[in-house]
Amino acid sequence: MKKKILLIYPPSPVLNREDRCQQPTGNLIVIPPLPPTDLMYLAAVAEKEDFEVKIQDYSLGGNFEKDLREFKPDYLIVNIATPTLLNDMKAIKKAKEICPNIITIAKGAAFLALADKIMTEHDELDFGILGEAENTLKEILLGIPKAHILGIYYRENGEVKFTGIRPFIEDLDSLPFPARHLVDNNIYRRPDNSKVQATIKVSRGCPFHCFFCLATPVSGAKVRRRSPENIVAEIKECVEKYNIRNFLFWSDIFNLDKDWTLKLCRAIIDSGLKITWSANTRADTADLEMAEMMYKSGCRLVSIGVESGSEEMLKKMGKHITLEDVRRTVKVFKKAKIRIYNYFVIGLPWETEETVEDTIKFAIELDSDFISFYTATPLPGSTFYDYAKEYNLFDKETSFENAYYYPAVNTHYLSRERVFELHKSAVRRFYLRPLYILKMLSRIRSIDELKNYFMAGVNVLLCK
């Protein structure tokens, strides 16, 4: 009889559990829940080893306890996140109560800085995985002795053990495609027109070491890219098997390599697959040739990590871009008819009233289609986290539960409460401009779009 594995997002608040971000979606205006692609990769690995596999995102529904009793899994694999850590661990404890012999495994960026604490305080957890989990999980399932499996935390005679850092996976093409047949793909839709959207992970790693970001600690400084042929094969599977034609190309940095970007675009065009896709981009790596080729292959939106309208803030956060880089890139994508989603972050340690005002004015000047003003969150594992501890920016009320929405720390000059007031003001000043509202209304082409834009507008007005 096949052994069984249950892979879950726990019954905690809805969160995009990609280790780099860990974004609660409830308070964010245009961030939809993303499919559990990380779990689908792990499920595909388990299926290749002949396990019976079930995936469930309990933050969006389902009965966790009922599934435990009826499915009776031999293994539970949980994506844990810092903002929901206590809730996540409750799910693992409940699994042990219902299925005493179950082997519990957790993965997530929380292990970058909190591994010893998690393993010491939660004996219901058998394994903690640090780093990329696909090969680590395979070795656990194959029964390789614990001490020989790199990248895991476990206990031996009551003592927490760590086996050492596992090297990153160099050949991403060697991974099986995510097991999309194990999830309801219809749940995960674009926030504008409600069409079903799949996430395709095209690369891992980022060389820029930004002060606040977990991309480099999670995925390394070397950018590892899948081949265009491998990516197109996954797109083709999504189109032909699941009738999905809208895609988010997920990466830590999409277009750093112009040659690879153009090859991917040409491969999509040559495939004849009629799709639309979006991706992130840096503000200093795009040109008109690239943007026009991206549009021709189906790209209709790019997100740009602008972060601040202050040159001084950009330097201090290690962003390695200038405001002029941003202006040029926004102009390029507008000329290519690609919509733009700019990200900003408010509340880093050096933030002042003046730098926030610079950021708001710059966002309005750029006049992109969408923006998010995140409040700075020093998630454990980031340089920001270490800095905040060193300079006592945390206070007794600090919590990560509302990450990216309500500030987790004070700045050197502003209280958490003041940063939050400035954050709300930024959102309203951008989205409630009459000309912006008219522009977005003129683009509505369906009832679904009308409903989604209306709800986004309500969220702006209720921003509190």
MOGI-V426704 format. One line per field, one symbol per residue. phi: phi as a letter, one per 40 degrees, with the letter a starting at -180 (. if undefined). psi: psi as a letter, one per 40 degrees, with the letter a starting at -180 (. if undefined). burial: b if it has 16 or more other ideal C-beta (glycine too) atoms within 10 Angstrom, else e. A space follows every 50 residues. Layout:
phi=???
psi=???
burial=???
//
This chain:
phi=.ccbbbbbcccbdcacccdcbfcccccccbbccccccccccccccccccg ccbbbacccbhhbccccccccfccbbbbcbbdcbdcccccccccccccbd cccbbbbicdccbbdccccccbccccbbbbgccdcccdccccgcddccbc gbbabafgbcbbchccdccccccccccdccccbccccbbcccbgccbbbb ccabhaccfcdbbcdcdcbgcccbbccdccccccdccccccbfbbbbbcc acacbcbccccccccccccccgccbbabacaccbbbbcdcccccccchcb abbbccgacbdccdcccgcgbbccdcdcccccccccgbcbbcbbbbhcdc cbdccccdccccdcdcfccaabbcccbccdhccdccccccbfccbccdac cbdgbcdcacccbbcdccdcccccccdccccccdccccccccccbacccd ccccccccccccda
psi=hiiihhhihigiihhhfhdddfhhedehdfhihiigddddddddddddef ihihhhgedeiigddddddddgidihhhhiiddfddddddddddddddgd eihhhiiiededeeddddddegeehdihhhaheddddddddefhhdeehi eihiihfehhiheihhiihdgdeeiiiigeeeigdedhiiedeeihhihh hdiiiheefideieddddeiehhhiiiddddddddddddddefhehihhh idhdfdhddddddddddddddehgiiiiiiiieeeiidddddddddeehe hihhgddiehddddddefdfiidddddddddddddefhihhhhihheide hiddddddddddddddfidiihhihhhghheiddddddddefeiieehie dfhechidiiideiiddddddddddddddddehddddddddeeheidddd dddddddddddeh.
burial=eeebbbbbbbbbbbbbbbbbbbbbbebbbbbbbbbbbbbbbbbbbbbeee bebebbbbbeeeebeebbeeeebbbbbbbbbbbbbebbbbbbebbbeebe ebbbbbbbbbbbbbbeebbeebebbbbbbbbbbbbbbbbbbeeeebeebb bbbbeeeeeeebbeebebbeebeebeebbbebbebeebbbbbbeebbbbb bbbbbbebebbbbbbbbbbbeebbbbbbebbbbbbeebbeeeebbbbbbb bbbbbbeeebbbbbbebbeebebebbbbbbbbbebbeeebbbbbbebbbb bbbbbbbbbbeebbebbebebebebbeebbebbbebebbbbbbbbbbbbb beeebbebbbebbbebbbbbbbbbbbbbbbbbbbbebbeeeebbeeeeeb bbbbbbbbbbbeebebebbbebbebbbeebbeeeeeeeebeeebeeeebe ebbeebbebeeebe
//
